[in-house]
Amino acid sequence: MTQIEQVLVVPRSAVEAVGMFHGLVFDVDSYLEKLFAADVPSFMPRPEAEQDPSHKQLIPYVLIKCGEKYLTYVRGKRAGETRLVGNRSIGIGGHINPVDSEVPLFGIDYREIYETGVQREVDEEINIEGARSDRIVALLNDDTNEVGAVHLGVVHILTVENENVTRNEQMITQLEFKTLEELHAVRNEMETWSQLCLDGLEKLAAK
């Protein structure tokens, strides 16, 4: 029997309690304090979560920065989110799933589970050689399409010391670093979340 994927979600009402928004919001601490409060996050079967706009799936969206360049790629046919196949992206990440060995029976620290999940997700998708540093710089929301309506992005900037980054998954194609100018030249090829991040990239990098 196939096991149904469980994904980390928060009630939409928890976001609304701080303030619903469109695009990027930079007051990260106010939101994360609420979203990771006791009894707010939970795991939900993914098929159910994809059809339930009363909950938001928390998705790390990690921008990889080296010097003044950012990593970009095109989502191939093996992408987990079929609605995004063929789109260019500047975000690495995906759903946060429970790992039995990391989830205690009592006193679950969802923030810790999230942070561990982010590291695991990045390392599953790409291979980074050398030192790295990671920081959360914004939250991202777009309710204007069916994908965005059930997801909430947590935008990270992960700074690497060199461009020795390779793919670990077949869904990642045309992997390369581009300057801000080069990214703006291909903006119309990007998925909505990447367009929103690109438009605010200079402010994100300054956080």
N, C-alpha and C positions, 0 to 999 in steps of 0.2 A: 504494500500500500504506500503510495507516494505521500511523503510528509508535506503538509502545506506550510509555505514560508510565512514566518511571523515577522512583522516589521514594527519599528518603534513609531508610535504616534502620540500626539497631544490633542486634546479637544480644541476645536476652533475657538470655543468660548474663552479658553485660556489666553489665546493671542488677542482676542477682542478686548479682554480685560485690561491689557496694557495699551492696546490701540491697533486696530487693523490698518494695514497700509498696502500700497502697491509699489512695487519696485524694491529699492534698497532702503533699509533703515540702519542707522549707525549707532544707535543707543543700545548696544548689544547687551550690556549687563542687566538692564531693566527687564528685557524679555527673557533672557536665559534664567534669571533668578526665578521668574514665574513659571517658565516651562519645565524646569527641572525640580520644582518644589515637590514635596512628598505627595503622593497620590495623584499627580497630574499626568505624567507619562505612563504609557502601558504598551504592551505588545498586542497586535491585532493581526489576524490572518490577512495576508496581502490582497487576495481577491476581494475580500470585504472592504478593506481600506481603500482600494482603488475606486470603489463605487460609493464612498461615504464622505461627502464634503463637510460633514459635521466634525470630522477629524482631519488633522494634517499630519502626513508622514514627514518626520524630520530627516532631511537629506543633507549630509555634508557636501558642500560644493567647493572643492579645493583648487585654488588657482596656483599654479607652479611658476615661480618667478626666479629668474637668473639674471642678475644685473638689471638691465632695462628691458629685458625680453620676457615673454610669457609663453608657456607651453600651450599648444593648440593641436587638435586632432579632429578627425571626422569619424562619426559613429558608423561602424560597419554593420553588415546584415546580422551579425551575431549579438548585437546590442540587447541588453536585458529589457530595456524599454523600447518596444518596437515602434512606438509612435514618434521616436526621435531618430530613427535610422536615416542616415544620409546627411544629417545636420552637422555642421562644424560646432565644436565646443571648446571652451577654455576652462571647463570645470571637470575635475576628477572626483568621483564619489558615487554613492549609491545608498541603498537602504541599510539601515542598522538592524541587524538580526541578533537574537539572543544566542549566546554560546553557553551550553549547559554548565561547563566547568567554571564559568565566570559569573553566573547568576545565583546568588545565595537564596535560600528559602525565605529568609527574613531580612529586612533592612536593605532593600535593593537600592544601590546608588546608580541611578540612571545616567547621571552626568559622567560617571566613571565608565559605565558601559558604552556610552556614546563616544567618549574620547578614545577608548580602546578600539571601538568599531571603526573610527575614522582612520587610525593608523593601519588597521588590517585591510580596509577597503583600498587605500592608496597603494599598499604593498602588493595587493592582489592584481591591481590594474597596471601598475608601472614599476620598473626597477630603477631606483635612484642610487647612484654612486656618490659617496662623499657625505659631508655634513648637511644637515637641514635644520630649519627652525620654522615652527608653525604658530600662527596666531589667528584667532577669530576676529574678523573685521566688520561684519555686517550680517543682517538677516535679509532674506530675499523672498518676496511673495508676488505671485502673478495669478490672479483668479480669472483671467480673461480666456483661458483655454482649459480643456478637460484634464490635462496633465497637471498644470499649475494649481488647479482648484483643490487638489487633494494632497499637495506637497508644500512644505515650507523649507526653504534652503537656509543652511547655516554656512555663510561664506568664510572660507579660510584663505589666507595667503601663506603658502609654504615656500620659503626661500631656500634655494639650493646653491651650492658653491660652483657648480659647473653644469654644462649641458649634456652630461653623460646620463641621459634618461632614455630608457627603452621600454617598449610595451611588454606586458605579461599576458595580455588577453587579445584574442583575435578581433574582438569588436572595436579595438582601437586601430585606426588606420591613419596614414599621412601625418604621423607624429613629428612635430617640429617646434622650435622656438621662433617667435616673431616679435618684432618691435610693435609699439603702440600704433605707429603709422601703418604698418603692414596689416595689423589686425583690423583697423578701421576700413582698410581696402576690401576685406572679405566679410564685413559685418553682415551683409545681406544673406550670407550662407549659414549664419549661426542660428542655433536654437534660441528661444526667447530669453532664457535665463542668462546665456552668455552675452546676448545683446545688452541686457540690463547691466550686467557686470562691466562690460566694456565701456558703456557710457559713463559709469562712475569709477573707472579704474584708477584714475589719478588720485581721487579722494580715498579710495580703498587702500592704495599703496601708502598713503600718508598716515594711515591709522596706526 
